[in-house]
């Protein structure tokens, strides 16, 4: 659904007090991803705030009980992408209250990524026209975006650029590359037997899981041949479990594996290698589950947009913009993965995402909003 283009005869200037008021409104509305009622209430608050700034209410899209919001103005050309869910459990405000002290704002989800939403709404409100702009705010990014991926890719497929309002990297750097992610579970099937009376009649799934865990190191080394030391594929066993009782040969074992890849070709090579793993313990059987989740956001996808952002920053007196390649993924991985040029990390400047020291540098809110507004206006035209 496309909205009529709202008339904006007099564009407001950016006001830091107004931005902080909106930020407080979002932060004190807790939105833990796993609490769908809280996410629905958060969507109401975000929708109301966006309506005040953009002039029209959003389209509400509910998938699997999760509420996403979309504003579209004319034929989409530029996608602004964010999320309103957070990793913070309900009640976190009691231990991490909203505060602004010595230029630092704090509160659950403030850095990742409620400040990005506020900066986005205020930036768009300064534009003379929203023609060609699409805003998508999802409600499940922190839990994998299963309910929003198709929507994200559908919209991005129509656009010439995606700007992701996730928080910046260290020092305010824009995120010009993100590793892709894959998740696997190695399920080993063995055979139970009494570990004291006749262990030889069993097939020890735990021993086989140990062999496979060690084999993952070799797999990663082979994938990384020739790769830069600071931008390598990682294949990391995370959760390992086996057995039922202390006197029984384990009949089953499970190994969860987290994979981060810098390129699509590396992701494909890991997938082939994972499915080619062989068992060592005689009689053991291996079931490989899972696979690629998010494709990588490769530097080639963001290069042109970053150069444009750099020129704008210089014109606005913001100085040199820095860039960063990061191991964490975002919904920008999806937009880049389908071929839409994508620039990430345009949101808050601060740090401590998902941690007790999550915070925002207040003085950076207005400059970042100005940068975003100029980027959107240039590309949308």
C-alpha positions in Angstrom: 0.0 0.0 0.0 1.3 3.4 -1.0 0.4 6.5 1.0 -0.5 9.8 -0.6 2.5 12.2 -0.3 1.8 14.4 2.6 2.1 18.2 2.1 5.0 19.7 4.0 5.0 23.4 3.2 7.3 24.2 6.2 9.8 21.7 7.2 10.8 21.8 10.8 14.5 22.0 11.8 15.9 19.3 13.9 15.4 19.8 17.7 17.5 17.8 20.1 15.0 18.3 23.0 12.2 17.0 20.8 14.3 14.0 19.8 15.1 13.2 23.4 11.4 13.4 24.3 10.6 10.9 21.5 13.5 8.7 22.5 12.3 8.5 26.1 8.8 7.6 24.9 10.3 4.6 22.9 12.7 3.5 25.6 10.2 3.3 28.4 8.0 1.2 26.2 9.7 -2.2 26.7 9.6 -4.5 23.7 11.2 -7.8 24.5 11.1 -9.9 21.2 9.7 -13.0 22.9 6.7 -11.1 24.4 4.4 -10.6 21.5 2.0 -8.5 23.5 4.8 -6.1 24.4 5.9 -6.0 20.8 2.4 -5.2 19.7 2.2 -2.4 22.2 5.6 -1.1 21.1 4.3 -1.1 17.5 1.4 1.1 18.6 3.8 3.6 20.2 6.2 3.6 17.2 3.3 4.0 14.8 1.9 7.0 16.7 5.4 8.6 16.7 5.9 8.0 13.0 2.5 9.3 12.2 3.3 12.6 14.0 6.4 13.1 11.9 5.5 11.6 8.5 1.9 12.8 8.4 0.2 9.5 7.8 -0.3 6.3 9.7 1.6 3.2 8.7 0.4 0.0 7.2 0.3 -2.7 10.0 1.5 -6.1 8.9 1.1 -8.9 11.4 3.0 -12.2 10.6 2.9 -15.0 13.1 1.6 -12.7 15.8 4.5 -10.2 15.3 3.6 -6.6 14.3 5.6 -4.8 11.6 5.0 -1.3 10.3 5.4 0.1 6.8 5.1 3.6 5.4 5.4 3.9 1.5 5.3 7.1 -0.4 4.8 6.8 -4.1 7.0 4.2 -6.0 9.6 2.9 -3.5 13.2 3.9 -4.4 14.8 4.2 -1.0 14.2 1.8 1.9 14.8 2.9 5.5 15.0 -0.2 7.6 14.8 -0.7 11.4 13.3 -2.8 14.2 11.5 -1.9 17.4 12.0 -5.2 19.3 14.9 -5.5 21.8 16.8 -8.3 23.6 15.9 -6.8 27.0 13.4 -8.9 29.1 10.3 -7.2 30.5 11.1 -5.4 33.7 14.6 -4.3 32.6 13.7 -0.7 33.2 13.8 -1.4 36.9 17.5 -2.1 36.8 18.4 0.0 33.7 16.2 3.1 33.9 15.9 5.8 31.3 18.4 8.6 32.1 20.4 11.4 30.5 23.6 12.4 32.4 26.6 14.4 31.2 25.5 14.0 27.6 25.0 10.2 27.8 21.5 8.7 27.5 20.8 5.2 28.9 18.0 2.7 28.9 17.2 -0.8 27.5 17.4 -0.9 23.7 18.4 2.8 23.4 21.5 2.0 21.3 20.1 -1.1 19.6 18.1 0.5 18.1 15.4 2.9 19.4 17.6 6.0 18.9 17.9 5.0 15.2 14.1 5.1 14.8 13.9 8.5 16.4 16.7 9.9 14.3 15.0 8.5 11.2 11.6 10.0 11.9 13.1 13.4 12.6 15.3 13.3 9.6 12.4 12.5 7.2 10.3 15.2 8.8 12.8 17.8 7.5 12.5 16.7 3.8 10.4 18.8 1.4 9.0 15.6 -0.1 8.8 11.9 0.9 8.2 10.7 -2.7 10.0 7.5 -3.3 10.6 6.7 0.4 9.6 3.5 2.1 10.1 3.0 5.9 9.9 -0.5 7.3 10.1 -1.1 11.1 10.0 -4.8 12.0 9.3 -6.6 15.3 11.5 -9.7 15.2 15.0 -8.7 14.2 16.6 -9.8 17.5 15.3 -13.3 17.1 16.3 -13.9 13.5 13.6 -12.1 11.4 11.8 -15.2 10.4 8.5 -13.4 10.3 9.8 -10.4 8.4 12.5 -11.6 6.0 10.1 -12.1 3.1 8.7 -8.6 3.6 12.1 -7.0 3.8 13.3 -8.7 0.6 10.1 -7.9 -1.2 10.5 -4.1 -0.5 14.2 -4.0 -1.0 13.8 -5.7 -4.4 12.0 -2.6 -5.6 14.6 -0.1 -4.3 17.8 1.5 -5.5 19.2 1.7 -2.0 18.6 0.6 1.6 19.7 2.6 4.6 19.8 0.6 7.9 19.2 2.5 11.1 21.1 0.0 13.3 23.6 1.6 15.6 27.1 2.6 14.4 30.3 0.7 15.0 33.0 1.9 17.5 33.6 5.6 17.2 30.5 6.2 15.0 31.8 4.2 12.1 29.3 3.3 9.4 29.0 -0.5 8.8 30.0 -1.2 5.3 30.3 -5.0 5.6 28.7 -7.6 7.8 29.5 -11.3 8.0 26.7 -13.7 6.9 25.5 -16.2 9.3 24.7 -20.0 9.3 23.5 -22.2 12.1 23.9 -25.9 12.2 23.1 -28.7 14.6 25.1 -31.9 14.4 23.0 -34.8 15.7 24.9 -38.0 16.4 23.0 -41.2 16.7 24.8 -44.0 18.6 23.6 -47.0 20.7 23.0 -47.2 24.4 24.6 -49.8 26.6 25.6 -50.2 30.3 28.8 -48.3 30.7 30.1 -50.7 33.4 28.9 -54.1 32.4 29.2 -54.1 28.6 30.3 -50.7 27.2 31.7 -52.5 24.1 28.1 -53.2 23.0 27.3 -49.5 22.8 28.1 -46.9 20.2 29.3 -43.8 22.0 27.7 -40.7 20.5 29.6 -38.4 22.9 33.0 -39.7 21.6 31.8 -39.2 18.0 30.6 -35.6 18.9 34.1 -34.9 20.3 35.7 -36.1 17.0 33.3 -33.9 15.0 34.0 -30.9 17.2 37.7 -31.2 16.6 37.1 -31.6 12.9 35.4 -28.2 12.7 38.7 -26.5 13.4 40.2 -28.2 10.4 37.2 -27.2 8.3 37.6 -23.5 9.2 41.3 -23.6 8.5 40.7 -24.9 5.0 38.0 -22.3 4.2 40.3 -19.5 5.4 43.3 -20.3 3.2 44.3 -17.0 1.7 41.7 -14.9 3.6 42.7 -11.7 5.5 43.5 -12.4 9.1 41.0 -9.9 10.4 38.1 -11.0 8.1 37.9 -14.7 8.3 35.3 -17.4 8.4 34.6 -18.7 11.9 33.1 -22.1 12.6 32.4 -22.2 16.4 30.9 -25.1 18.3 28.7 -23.5 21.0 26.3 -25.8 22.8 27.3 -29.5 23.2 25.2 -32.2 24.9 25.2 -35.9 25.2 23.9 -38.8 27.3 21.1 -39.5 29.8 22.7 -41.1 32.9 26.2 -41.5 34.3 26.2 -45.2 33.8 24.9 -45.4 30.2 26.8 -45.2 26.9 25.3 -42.1 25.2 23.0 -43.0 22.4 22.7 -39.4 21.2 24.8 -36.3 21.1 24.2 -32.8 19.7 26.6 -30.0 18.7 25.3 -26.6 17.9 27.6 -24.7 15.5 27.7 -20.9 14.8 29.2 -19.9 11.5 30.1 -16.4 10.3 31.3 -15.8 6.8 32.7 -12.7 5.0 31.5 -13.8 1.5 28.7 -15.7 -0.1 31.2 -18.1 -1.7 32.6 -18.9 1.8 29.1 -19.5 3.1 28.5 -22.0 0.3 31.8 -23.8 0.9 31.1 -24.1 4.6 27.7 -25.6 3.8 29.2 -28.2 1.4 31.9 -29.1 4.0 29.4 -29.4 6.9 27.2 -31.8 4.9 30.3 -33.8 3.9 31.4 -34.5 7.5 32.1 -38.2 8.2 31.8 -40.2 11.4 34.8 -41.8 13.0 33.3 -44.1 15.6 32.1 -47.4 13.9 28.3 -47.6 13.7 27.7 -43.9 14.6 25.4 -42.0 12.3 25.3 -38.3 11.7 22.4 -36.0 10.9 23.4 -32.4 9.8 20.5 -29.9 10.4 20.2 -26.2 9.7 22.2 -24.2 7.2 22.7 -20.6 6.0 20.5 -17.9 7.5 21.7 -14.4 6.5 23.9 -13.8 3.5 26.8 -11.5 4.0 26.7 -7.8 3.4 29.8 -7.5 1.3 31.7 -4.3 0.9 30.9 -4.0 -2.7 27.2 -3.6 -1.8 27.9 -0.5 0.3 30.9 1.1 -1.4 29.0 3.6 -3.6 26.6 4.7 -0.8 29.5 5.1 1.6 31.3 7.4 -0.8 28.1 9.5 -1.2 27.8 9.6 2.6 31.4 10.8 2.9 30.8 13.6 0.4 27.7 14.7 2.3 29.5 14.6 5.7 32.3 16.8 4.3 29.7 19.3 3.0 28.0 19.4 6.4 31.2 19.9 8.3 31.1 16.5 10.0 34.6 15.6 9.0 35.9 12.3 7.8 33.4 9.3 8.2 35.0 6.0 9.1 33.8 2.6 8.1 33.9 -0.8 9.7 33.4 -4.5 8.8 31.6 -6.3 11.7 30.9 -9.9 12.5 27.3 -9.3 13.7 24.5 -9.6 11.2 21.4 -7.4 10.7 18.4 -7.2 8.3 20.8 -5.3 6.0 22.3 -8.7 5.2 19.0 -9.6 3.6 18.7 -6.5 1.5 22.3 -6.8 0.3 21.8 -10.5 -0.3 19.2 -9.8 -3.0 21.3 -7.2 -4.7 20.1 -3.9 -3.2 23.0 -1.5 -2.4 23.0 -1.2 1.4 24.6 1.1 3.9 24.3 0.1 7.6 25.1 1.6 11.0 23.4 5.0 10.3 21.7 5.0 13.7 22.9 5.8 17.1 26.5 6.7 18.2 27.4 5.1 21.5 28.0 1.5 22.6 27.2 -1.4 24.8 24.5 -3.1 22.6 22.8 -5.9 24.6 25.0 -5.1 27.6 24.6 -3.4 31.0 26.5 -0.3 29.7 24.3 0.2 26.6 24.3 4.0 26.0 23.9 6.8 23.4 26.0 9.9 22.8 23.3 12.6 22.8 25.3 15.2 20.9 25.5 12.9 17.8 21.8 12.6 17.3 21.2 15.8 15.3 24.3 15.4 13.1 23.4 11.8 12.3 19.8 12.8 11.4 21.1 15.6 9.1 23.4 13.1 7.3 20.5 10.6 6.9 18.2 13.3 5.5 20.7 14.4 2.9 21.4 10.8 1.9 17.7 10.0 1.5 17.0 13.1 -0.5 19.9 12.6 -2.9 19.1 8.9 -3.6 15.3 9.3 -3.7 15.7 12.0 -6.4 
